[in-house]
Amino acid sequence: MNEVTCPSCFEVVSVPAPAAEDCPGMMDYDCEVCCRPMVLIVDESGFVEARGLDD
C-alpha cells in the first residue's frame, strides 16, 4: 500500500501498490474519504502521486 494526499479534501489515504508491469502509468481512483475522483500517477520506481482531474 502507498499513502497519497487527496487533492480535494487533503486527507491522507492508502492506495494499492501498482503491479510492476503497470509502472510507469496512470490510474483513476476515488478518494475513500470524500469520494471525489483523482488520478494516481505512478513513476518507474513505483512512487505514487495523486492529482485532481483539473491538474
Biotite code that builds the C-alpha atoms (Angstrom):
import biotite.structure as struc

atoms = struc.array([
    struc.Atom([0.000, 0.000, 0.000], chain_id="A", res_id=1, res_name="MET", atom_name="CA", element="C"),
    struc.Atom([1.053, 3.568, -0.700], chain_id="A", res_id=2, res_name="ASN", atom_name="CA", element="C"),
    struc.Atom([-0.173, 6.700, 1.033], chain_id="A", res_id=3, res_name="GLU", atom_name="CA", element="C"),
    struc.Atom([-1.238, 9.718, -1.015], chain_id="A", res_id=4, res_name="VAL", atom_name="CA", element="C"),
    struc.Atom([-2.885, 13.015, -0.146], chain_id="A", res_id=5, res_name="THR", atom_name="CA", element="C"),
    struc.Atom([-6.259, 13.617, -1.782], chain_id="A", res_id=6, res_name="CYS", atom_name="CA", element="C"),
    struc.Atom([-6.090, 16.807, -3.882], chain_id="A", res_id=7, res_name="PRO", atom_name="CA", element="C"),
    struc.Atom([-9.720, 17.636, -2.980], chain_id="A", res_id=8, res_name="SER", atom_name="CA", element="C"),
    struc.Atom([-10.056, 17.067, 0.777], chain_id="A", res_id=9, res_name="CYS", atom_name="CA", element="C"),
    struc.Atom([-6.319, 16.845, 1.639], chain_id="A", res_id=10, res_name="PHE", atom_name="CA", element="C"),
    struc.Atom([-6.802, 13.673, 3.695], chain_id="A", res_id=11, res_name="GLU", atom_name="CA", element="C"),
    struc.Atom([-4.104, 11.014, 3.500], chain_id="A", res_id=12, res_name="VAL", atom_name="CA", element="C"),
    struc.Atom([-5.456, 7.743, 2.099], chain_id="A", res_id=13, res_name="VAL", atom_name="CA", element="C"),
    struc.Atom([-3.866, 4.372, 1.397], chain_id="A", res_id=14, res_name="SER", atom_name="CA", element="C"),
    struc.Atom([-3.979, 3.154, -2.178], chain_id="A", res_id=15, res_name="VAL", atom_name="CA", element="C"),
    struc.Atom([-2.977, -0.270, -3.508], chain_id="A", res_id=16, res_name="PRO", atom_name="CA", element="C"),
    struc.Atom([0.551, -0.634, -4.816], chain_id="A", res_id=17, res_name="ALA", atom_name="CA", element="C"),
    struc.Atom([0.607, -0.966, -8.604], chain_id="A", res_id=18, res_name="PRO", atom_name="CA", element="C"),
    struc.Atom([1.927, -4.086, -10.257], chain_id="A", res_id=19, res_name="ALA", atom_name="CA", element="C"),
    struc.Atom([5.454, -3.790, -11.662], chain_id="A", res_id=20, res_name="ALA", atom_name="CA", element="C"),
    struc.Atom([4.165, -4.051, -15.232], chain_id="A", res_id=21, res_name="GLU", atom_name="CA", element="C"),
    struc.Atom([1.906, -1.006, -14.624], chain_id="A", res_id=22, res_name="ASP", atom_name="CA", element="C"),
    struc.Atom([4.872, 1.286, -13.890], chain_id="A", res_id=23, res_name="CYS", atom_name="CA", element="C"),
    struc.Atom([5.006, 3.963, -15.187], chain_id="A", res_id=24, res_name="PRO", atom_name="CA", element="C"),
    struc.Atom([1.338, 4.707, -15.688], chain_id="A", res_id=25, res_name="GLY", atom_name="CA", element="C"),
    struc.Atom([-1.853, 6.364, -14.529], chain_id="A", res_id=26, res_name="MET", atom_name="CA", element="C"),
    struc.Atom([-4.985, 5.035, -12.810], chain_id="A", res_id=27, res_name="MET", atom_name="CA", element="C"),
    struc.Atom([-8.328, 6.522, -11.854], chain_id="A", res_id=28, res_name="ASP", atom_name="CA", element="C"),
    struc.Atom([-9.162, 6.307, -8.151], chain_id="A", res_id=29, res_name="TYR", atom_name="CA", element="C"),
    struc.Atom([-11.915, 7.684, -5.913], chain_id="A", res_id=30, res_name="ASP", atom_name="CA", element="C"),
    struc.Atom([-10.936, 9.148, -2.549], chain_id="A", res_id=31, res_name="CYS", atom_name="CA", element="C"),
    struc.Atom([-12.059, 6.909, 0.310], chain_id="A", res_id=32, res_name="GLU", atom_name="CA", element="C"),
    struc.Atom([-12.894, 9.966, 2.449], chain_id="A", res_id=33, res_name="VAL", atom_name="CA", element="C"),
    struc.Atom([-14.660, 12.464, 0.151], chain_id="A", res_id=34, res_name="CYS", atom_name="CA", element="C"),
    struc.Atom([-15.410, 10.098, -2.795], chain_id="A", res_id=35, res_name="CYS", atom_name="CA", element="C"),
    struc.Atom([-14.116, 12.600, -5.345], chain_id="A", res_id=36, res_name="ARG", atom_name="CA", element="C"),
    struc.Atom([-12.178, 11.233, -8.315], chain_id="A", res_id=37, res_name="PRO", atom_name="CA", element="C"),
    struc.Atom([-8.435, 11.665, -8.681], chain_id="A", res_id=38, res_name="MET", atom_name="CA", element="C"),
    struc.Atom([-5.712, 10.356, -10.943], chain_id="A", res_id=39, res_name="VAL", atom_name="CA", element="C"),
    struc.Atom([-2.839, 8.358, -9.498], chain_id="A", res_id=40, res_name="LEU", atom_name="CA", element="C"),
    struc.Atom([0.424, 8.927, -11.363], chain_id="A", res_id=41, res_name="ILE", atom_name="CA", element="C"),
    struc.Atom([2.919, 6.077, -10.935], chain_id="A", res_id=42, res_name="VAL", atom_name="CA", element="C"),
    struc.Atom([6.551, 6.549, -11.925], chain_id="A", res_id=43, res_name="ASP", atom_name="CA", element="C"),
    struc.Atom([9.097, 3.918, -12.991], chain_id="A", res_id=44, res_name="GLU", atom_name="CA", element="C"),
    struc.Atom([10.099, 3.141, -9.401], chain_id="A", res_id=45, res_name="SER", atom_name="CA", element="C"),
    struc.Atom([6.500, 2.666, -8.205], chain_id="A", res_id=46, res_name="GLY", atom_name="CA", element="C"),
    struc.Atom([6.193, 6.062, -6.453], chain_id="A", res_id=47, res_name="PHE", atom_name="CA", element="C"),
    struc.Atom([2.540, 7.149, -6.490], chain_id="A", res_id=48, res_name="VAL", atom_name="CA", element="C"),
    struc.Atom([1.301, 10.768, -6.639], chain_id="A", res_id=49, res_name="GLU", atom_name="CA", element="C"),
    struc.Atom([-2.348, 11.842, -6.561], chain_id="A", res_id=50, res_name="ALA", atom_name="CA", element="C"),
    struc.Atom([-3.624, 14.644, -8.790], chain_id="A", res_id=51, res_name="ARG", atom_name="CA", element="C"),
    struc.Atom([-7.049, 16.154, -9.229], chain_id="A", res_id=52, res_name="GLY", atom_name="CA", element="C"),
    struc.Atom([-8.829, 15.824, -12.544], chain_id="A", res_id=53, res_name="LEU", atom_name="CA", element="C"),
    struc.Atom([-8.220, 19.534, -13.227], chain_id="A", res_id=54, res_name="ASP", atom_name="CA", element="C"),
    struc.Atom([-4.435, 19.341, -12.639], chain_id="A", res_id=55, res_name="ASP", atom_name="CA", element="C"),
])
